[in-house]
Amino acid sequence: MSGSNNPYNASFGGQMSASASFGAAPVASGGASPIKDTTTANFAKDVIEESRNQPVLVDFWAPWCGPCKQLTPVLEKVINEANGRVKLVKMNIDDHPSVAGQLGIQSIPAVIAFVDGRPADGFMGAVPESQVREFIDRLGGPAGGEGDPAAEIAAVLEEAAGLLAGGDINGAAELFGAVLQADPENAKALAGMAECMIAAGQSQRAREALTDLPETLANDAGIQAVVKKLDQIEEARKLGDPVALEQELAANPDNHEQRVKLAKIRNVEGKHDEAAEHLLTVMRRDRAFDDDGARRQLLEFFEVWGPKDPATIAARRKLSSILFS
């Protein structure tokens, strides 16, 4: 894709005229940051306690995982160049599966950032080095000063995400568009622009924008999450009237099929806590329903909401108490 023919350049009320200049050259960094392996027994010390001093990334991996072998050297390189701003702890889920299970991690590689003893952010998949750097800059602060293009782009993307979360769709779209003009294949900006389209009620346009992307972009975890969100929106439209579903559940609280339908509808309405609670209710009452389908559906919600969504964090804690009580 080229900047001049970028299909994401239009806003939702007219023509977008955003532009940006992101520095001249990246600032090199040196030094090293501790990297270690951990176990289930040492997890509290290595991660929970240490994250009260500085952010700690946990890399959940396995020896048989091909994408893990791609991501690990990238992670280690960036961590070693981060001048001690963050730490990296690696956990082999084949040898130590319980922590990953408690966090609802179903696919690897998965990287979860812990801050002040709690999961705060994360990503899945073998993402490019640039995205790993942006992720670490958000957690530990940018390595470079003025003129560092990666830091500037990361700051613009963070501001755009904040505008979108606050309901300023056009403002967010302009900033995502500015990044795309500078870096037409920036996965975070592409996913963010598609999210703006969804928020503007233009789901079909968002679907078209994410069709026929290069493989590296199509496989990006953030873009895949938006595609799954679009799938969930399309499915929810076919599930009926939520008021009628509420009435049916009031008459028969153990109608798990209807409760799962209502959870899917509440999810696309943005009522994440309510959606999660419906699925957790099914799990509490009948884990065998639909071959543990409520848990599998909840994990799909987590993938779309992202690891730092408050609803994800809260529901993961409740899920852990159900699974391991």
HUSUL-V793520 format. One record per residue. RES is the residue in one small letter. PSI is psi in degrees with one decimal (999 if undefined). Layout:
res = [RES/RES]
psi = [PSI/PSI]
This chain:
res = [m/s/g/s/n/n/p/y/n/a/s/f/g/g/q/m/s/a/s/a/s/f/g/a/a/p/v/a/s/g/g/a/s/p/i/k/d/t/t/t/a/n/f/a/k/d/v/i/e/e/s/r/n/q/p/v/l/v/d/f/w/a/p/w/c/g/p/c/k/q/l/t/p/v/l/e/k/v/i/n/e/a/n/g/r/v/k/l/v/k/m/n/i/d/d/h/p/s/v/a/g/q/l/g/i/q/s/i/p/a/v/i/a/f/v/d/g/r/p/a/d/g/f/m/g/a/v/p/e/s/q/v/r/e/f/i/d/r/l/g/g/p/a/g/g/e/g/d/p/a/a/e/i/a/a/v/l/e/e/a/a/g/l/l/a/g/g/d/i/n/g/a/a/e/l/f/g/a/v/l/q/a/d/p/e/n/a/k/a/l/a/g/m/a/e/c/m/i/a/a/g/q/s/q/r/a/r/e/a/l/t/d/l/p/e/t/l/a/n/d/a/g/i/q/a/v/v/k/k/l/d/q/i/e/e/a/r/k/l/g/d/p/v/a/l/e/q/e/l/a/a/n/p/d/n/h/e/q/r/v/k/l/a/k/i/r/n/v/e/g/k/h/d/e/a/a/e/h/l/l/t/v/m/r/r/d/r/a/f/d/d/d/g/a/r/r/q/l/l/e/f/f/e/v/w/g/p/k/d/p/a/t/i/a/a/r/r/k/l/s/s/i/l/f/s]
psi = [141.3/156.5/-37.5/-27.8/22.4/120.2/-4.4/5.1/-15.6/142.7/-163.9/-2.8/-7.9/-155.2/133.8/137.2/45.3/145.0/158.2/152.1/124.3/71.1/-175.4/-35.8/147.2/150.8/125.1/149.4/157.3/-167.7/-175.6/152.6/140.1/137.7/130.7/162.3/153.8/171.1/171.9/-41.8/-33.3/-0.8/-43.9/-42.3/-48.5/-29.6/-61.1/-53.3/-44.3/-31.3/-10.4/-14.2/-36.9/160.8/140.9/124.3/134.4/119.8/106.0/120.5/174.9/151.3/-27.5/-4.7/109.6/-50.4/-29.1/-39.6/-26.0/-39.9/-38.7/-49.5/-31.2/-46.9/-48.0/-38.1/-48.8/-39.6/-42.5/-20.7/4.2/3.8/37.9/12.7/-29.8/164.5/157.1/126.4/127.7/136.2/117.6/110.7/-15.9/-41.4/-28.5/78.9/-15.8/-39.6/-44.6/-39.9/-41.3/-33.5/-1.5/25.3/120.2/-14.1/147.6/159.0/145.8/132.6/121.0/130.0/129.8/131.6/129.9/37.6/5.0/151.5/130.2/-25.4/175.7/173.9/163.5/151.0/166.0/80.8/159.6/161.1/-37.9/-37.9/-33.5/-42.2/-43.6/-41.9/-46.7/-36.7/-36.3/-36.6/-47.2/2.4/146.8/147.3/-36.2/168.5/-145.7/142.0/-2.6/105.7/-37.2/-41.4/-39.3/-44.1/-42.3/-40.2/-40.2/-42.1/-39.2/-41.8/-41.7/-42.9/-38.6/-40.5/-42.6/-43.5/-30.5/0.0/2.0/82.4/-47.7/-39.0/-42.9/-42.8/-37.3/-40.4/-42.0/-39.7/-36.5/-41.0/-41.9/-29.2/-36.4/-33.3/84.1/-16.5/30.7/113.1/-38.4/-40.2/-39.1/-46.5/-40.4/-41.0/-40.1/-38.1/-37.2/-42.4/-43.0/-44.9/-27.6/5.7/22.0/59.4/-39.0/-39.5/-39.6/-41.7/-45.1/-37.6/-26.5/12.7/142.3/35.2/156.9/151.9/-39.7/-34.9/-42.8/-30.4/-2.6/135.7/-38.4/-41.9/-39.7/-35.6/-38.7/-39.8/-42.4/-36.2/-41.7/-40.9/-41.5/-37.4/-45.3/-41.0/-42.9/-30.3/-18.9/4.3/-0.9/-171.0/121.5/-30.5/-43.3/-38.1/-40.8/-41.7/-40.4/-38.5/-32.7/-36.6/-32.3/86.5/-18.7/16.7/82.7/-33.9/-44.6/-33.9/-39.1/-40.1/-44.7/-37.0/-41.8/-37.4/-46.2/-33.5/-50.0/-17.1/-6.7/5.7/71.0/-44.3/-42.2/-42.2/-46.2/-41.6/-36.3/-43.6/-38.5/-34.8/-43.1/-42.8/-41.5/-35.3/-32.0/88.5/-24.7/-11.0/128.2/40.0/51.4/34.2/-30.8/-41.0/-43.5/-38.0/-39.6/-40.1/-33.7/-39.0/-43.7/-41.5/-37.4/-41.9/-32.8/153.4/-20.2/-2.6/131.0/-33.6/-36.9/-47.9/-46.5/-43.3/-33.7/-38.7/-44.7/-39.4/-42.4/-40.7/-32.1/-43.4/-33.2/13.6/999]
